[in-house]
């Protein structure tokens, strides 16, 4: 236990701030859990609203330095990926139902392209120094 008055005040202020930080961190974790629960229950209509609330809670925690900026980005990316996979999976189920009619595959002929033949370069005439000297 501190003896100096300023140290006593620091203990009180730190305890108060710790409680406030716990509340914000708890709200963030709760928002993330709500998104996970909606994904498991496959409630896609409510998912976007819950996702934006979770993003807001993460941003608040980041702005108050409760979590690091990279940690916040990581959490948001993981949530977005989970939501994308959940909504994409639901979209694939709907597409599979529509594609029950079998269609014949279309075969396209592949034309081979022949590269033009390059002519060899003509050698440049090089005169040796001795030959040039003899002509003079």
N, C-alpha and C positions, 0 to 999 in steps of 0.2 A: 504494500500500500504506500502510495507516495506521501511525502511529508510537506512538500512545497505546494503552495496554493495553485500556481499555474499548472503543475503536474496533475493535481487533483482535477482541475478543470479539463485538462486534456483527456483524462480517463472518462469523464462524464460525456464529453463531446464525441469521443471515439465510440463509446457504447451506443450513443444515440444514432450516429452515422451507420454503425454496423446493423442496427435494427432496420433503418431505412433501406440499406442496401439489400438486406435479406428479403424485404417486401418486394423490391423491384426484381430481384433474381427469381423469386418464387413466381411472380406474375409471368415472367418470361418462360419459365419451365412449364407452367400450367398451359400457356398458349400453345407451346410446341406439342404438349401431350394431347391437347384438343384436336390439333391437326392430325396427329397420328391416329387418334381414335376415329375421326371422321373417315380417314382413308380405310381403316379396317372395316368400318360399317358400310363403306361404299356409298356415302352420302355426298355425292359430287356437287349438288346444288349449294350446300352450305360450306363447301370446302374453300372456295375463293375468299369468302368473307373471313373465315378463320385464319386463312393463310396471311391475309393482309394484317390482321390483328397480331399474329405472331411476328411478322416482320416489324411492325411498329414496336412491339415489346422488346425485340432484340435491339432495335435502333436506340430505344430509350436507355437500355442497359449499357450500350456502347457509349452513348453520349455522356453518361454519368460516370464513365470509367469503371464500371463494375465488371465488364468483360473487355477483353482486348479487341481491337478492330478486326484483326485477322480471325479471331474466334467467332465474332459476329458474322463475318462474311462466310465462314465455313458452315455455320449453323443455317444461314439463309440458303446457301447453295444446296445443302443436303435436303432441306425441306422442299425446295423448289423441284429437286430431282424426284423426290418421293411423290409429289403431287403430279408431276408430269407423267411418271410411270403409271400412276393410278388412273389418270384420265385417258392416257393412251391405251391402256388395257381395256377400259370401258369402250373406247371408240372401236377397237379391234373386234370386240364381241358384236357390236352393232354391224360392222362391215361384214363379218362372217355370215350373219343371218341373211344379208342382202345378196351375197354371192353364191347362193345355192344353185343357180342356173349355170350349167356347165357350158363353157364356150371353148371352141376349138382354138388351139394356139396358132398364132399367125407366124409363119416361117418366112423370113426375109432372106433373099439371096445376097450373099456377100461378094462384092466385086473386088477382085484383086487389083491393086494399083501397082503399076510397074514404075519403078523409079527411073528417071532418065539416065542414060549412060553418059558419064562424063568423059570427054576426050582428054587424053593425056596432054599435058602442057608441053609446048615446044621448048626445047632447050635453047637458052640464050647463047649466042655466039660470044665466046670469051677469047680474047686475044691475049696471048702471053706477052710479057714485056719484052722477051728476046725477039719474038717475031716482029714486033712493032719497031724495035731498035734496028733490025736488019733492013727493013723497008726504007728507013730514012737514010 
